[in-house]
């Protein structure tokens, strides 16, 4: 994995209230760790376990093209809102339109991360 521009390995990790405290082999002391605040930690797709069936990582969903079940393009997922009960995908259209698609089984008819495509059945609002 990469921490900023440096390759690192996780030595240990523990939960501390609302945070995760991680010790990396290349970070020797607290001063060095504090200097990394805000740095990007990146792992390759090969280093992560696949999500459970019917679940997806956010990076798989962001940027995905979204189509209605009738074949009309809605746009692409630009943001994911976590509501606590289910996620909501913010789909931005080409003209700046915005559609909210709840991540529910009866709404998400097809999600294909390999093709970067999603088909939805939007709920009637009224």
Residue, then its C-alpha position, 0 to 999 in steps of 0.5 A: x500500500x502507499x501512504x503518500x508517495x511511500x510504500x508501507x506495511x501495516x504493523x498494527x491497528x486498533x479502534x480508538x473511539x471514532x477513529x482507527x489507529x494504525x501503525x505503519x512500518x515506515x513511520x517511526x514516531x509520533x512526530x512523523x505520524x503527525x506530519x502525515x495527517x491528511x495524507x492519502x492511503x491507497x491500496x490496490x484492488x488486488x489487496x482488498x477482499x471482494x465485498x459480500x454478494x450484492x454489495x459494492x465498494x464506494x469506488x466501484x459506484x462513484x462515476x458509474x453510468x446510470x440508466x432507467x429501466x426504459x433505457x434513458x440515461x440519467x447521468x453518473x453517480x457523483x456522490x454517495x450519501x450514507x443515511x444510516x438505513x441505506x445509501x443514496x446515490x446522487x446521480x448528476x445528469x449532463x445538463x446539471x440535473x440531479x437525481x437521488x437513487x436509494x440503494x435498495x433492491x427494488x430500485x437497483x435493478x442491475x449494478x455491473x461494476x465491470x461495465x461501470x453501469x447501473x440500471x434503476x427503477x426510480x420510485x414514484x414520489x407522489 
